Amino acid sequence: MSDRFSSRWGLVLATLGMAVGTGNIWRFPRIVATNGGGSFLVAWVVFLILWSVPLMMVEFSFGKHTRSGTVGAFVRMAGKKFAWMGGWVALCATAIMFYYSVVAGWCLRYLAASATGGLAGADPAEVWTSFTSSYEPMVVHALALGLGVSVCWFGVRGIEGVAKVLIPTLFVLVVVLAIRAVTLPGAELGLEFLFKPDWSALSDVNIWLQALTQNAWDTGAGWGLILTYAIYMRAREDVPLNAFMIGFGNNSVSLLAGIMVLCTVFALDPGAASEIVGAGNEGLTFVWMPQLFAQMPAGGLFMTLFFLGLSFAALTSLISMIELATRVLIDAGFQRKQALLTIAGAGLIFGLPSARSLDFFHNQDWVWGVGLMLSGLFFAIAARRFGLEKLRREVINGEGADLEVGRWWTFLIAVVVPIEAVVLMVWWLWQARTWDPDWLNPLGVANVGTVLAQFALALTVLLLLNRWLARRVAGSGENAS
């Protein structure tokens, strides 16, 4: 395989593009605000080290060592009997891709509306309701998917080229918006809330579980996306250093987004702070933020910059999901263009229900969000099957490694990460029992029954297809094209 990122800079930017998504900008500020502010940040940094970075090292090492997508990598690292686990990782990320293109479409639509003045003087709640009940989300879903596919059409060169433009620009935009927010009168209240921890609040188990969840959902660790990009890393690349750079780089964007949103809220409408942060991801982003920007001098300009940054974050993450699914088909014998067109067709069709119905969108976001925790567990199991000390010595600390990783990593992957994954899944499902009285209904929007039903169907099919999956990827790896 001749495709490689041209430099570490190219790999890091592309992988940061994968990690930095809408969750950094629309979920992190809301979660930090409702879970103790500065106290949450302490737990959040702890789990960056105890979950995200160790799993990123696993993914980087799998991709570098096998030069295969998720299914092929699990076969080579864990054995042919575990092809279904790689299939699960691929399925989970691809299912997220189906509705994430809808999110990217929303961002593009609001970028166009803010740039042309379409949001000026309008009631943001009415605009959002009118938009989501129309045909437009289906159109912009197709547009976002088309943009992502067009980048992946050129392989790693296209991904790297776009990342080198969008990611530095995204960082500049987020910094500019954060600076504008902290210069607003009253912004110091937001900074104090965000950075002043209440140490007694750390006795609240809920804060720790929310911090772990945020790391599981916004760093991309355990999704299979880092593994996919690691296929194209050069032989002499530093796995540990890259993992730390991506982890801390991603969380830096989250922190800047938190400053941007919370300082703006506390400065412009402190009385509505609790209502704003409790509005949900879409409500915060597409209803409250336009309302807040309308109260700010030059608010139209800064609102356009906000949605431009959000669109960049969404598109770079979408590109990585498209590439993951495409790579799995390439390993199975497809040519790149054939695989990409297949994924594009599937994405267009299976994304339409989420574009048409917010209930369907929320259902898929709930089910596969929980599924990501299972993906992280599967990576830990596969690494253990290969041999954790062998993986640490020969791959993580192998060729190109300047930052040597000690046995603490072995302990985290062998013990801590599996416990974290199981605890998170059990906790979220236990919470879901209170959201819906009919909690075992498999047709519920966000309850236990819908997760169990969709998981059971997916896992049954993957287990039945295990041998076939293992055979199809038998020839993938370094020589695949």
Secondary structure, 3 states (H helix, E strand, C coil): CCCCCCCHHHHHHHHHHHHCCHHHHHHHHHHHHHCCCHHHHHHHHHHHHHHHHHHHHHHHHHHHHHCCCHHHHHHHHHCHHHHHHHHHHHHHHHHHHHHHHHHHHHHHHHHHHHHCCCCCCCCHHHHHHHHHCCCHHHHHHHHHHHHHHHHHCCHHHHHHHHHHHHHHHHHHHHHHHHHHHHCCCCHHHHHHHHHCCCHHHHHCHHHHHHHHHHHHHHCCCCCCHHHHHHCCCCCCCCHHHHHHHHHHHHHHHHHHHHHHHHHHHHHHCHHHHHHHHCCHHHHHHHHHHHHHHCCCCCHHHHHHHHHHHHHHHHHHHHHHHHHHHHHHHHHCCCCHHHHHHHHHHHHHHHHHHHHHCHHHHHHHHHHHHHHHHHHHHHHHHHHHHHCHHHHHHHHHCCCCCCCCCCCHHHHHHHHHHHHHHHHHHHHHHHHHCCCCCCCCCCCCCCCHHHHHHHHHHHHHHHHHCHHHHHHHCCCCCCCCC
